[in-house]
């Protein structure tokens, strides 16, 4: 999981954001909602917050691993399930992601 680099590109092919998988910015509202779902904690402490974030990163990693197994290193944003897209706090200009192992 730690060795994946994800590049987020706009429609012109410019890299807007490039991060390690475990450094992707997650939406705060998702972290809180998942904390309530998993721990009944609307104001997650660091332990709950970390556990939620790890679980979200693992779901994203599972999706990316599946894509890589199918030989897909570049994905159009429309081919990424909403269940994954809703986790990541990315600009609206993103149209494509590239996945690579570091």
N, C-alpha and C positions, 0 to 999 in steps of 0.2 A: 504494500500500500504506500509506503513512504517513498518509493523510487519512481512514482509517476509524476510527470510534469504535464500540466494541461495548459494549452495556449488558447485563448479566446480571441477570435478574430472578427472583424467587421466585414461588411459586404465588399469592401475594397481589398481585403486580404491583409489589412494592417492588424498587427497583434495589439490588442487593447489591454489584455491582462494575461500574465503568465505566472502560474503558481504551482507549487507542489500540491498534490492532492490534499494533504493534511493541513494546508495553509489556505485552502479555498475559503473565501468569505461566506459564511452562512447567514441566512436571514434571521435576525433576532426573534421575530415573531414565530418562526418555525421552531427555534430552540426552546422558546418558552412553551409553545403548544405541546411539543414532544415531552418536555419536562413534566407538564401537567398529566399527559397521557401515561408516561412511564412511572412517575414518582408522586403524582398528585401534589406537585410543587410549582406554584405559579411564579415564585421568586427563587429560581434555582441557585443553590449554593455552588461553589466551585466544583465539588464532587459530582453533583447531578449535572451541571452544565458540561463538564468534561465527558461524562458517560453518554449524554445525549449527542454531543458532537462526534464522539468516536463512532457511535452507532450510525449516524448520518453519513460520515465518511466511509464506513464499511459498506453501506448500501450503494453509495456512488461508486466505490471501488468494484463491487460485484458487477455493476452495470458496465463499467469500463473494461473489466477483465473479459466479460462476455463479448464485447465489441472487438477487443484485440484478438480473442480466439477465432473470431470470424474474419480476421484480417482487415478490420476497419480501424484505421488510425486517425481518420478524419471523419467527423460526423457533423452533418447539418443540424442546427439547433432543432429543427422540426422533427428529427429522428430521435431526439432524446425525450424519454417519457416525461410527462408533466410531473409525475411523482418524484423525479430526480431534479428537474429544472426548478421546482418550487423551493428547493433547499438552498440554492446558491444565489448569492446576492451579486448579480452581474449587471452591467449596463444593458440597456435596451438595444443598443447598436450591434450586439453580438449576433452573428449568423452561423458561425462555424466554430467547432473546437477541434484541436489536434491533441492527440494523446501520444506521449513518448515515455519510454523508460529512461531514467537517468543512470 
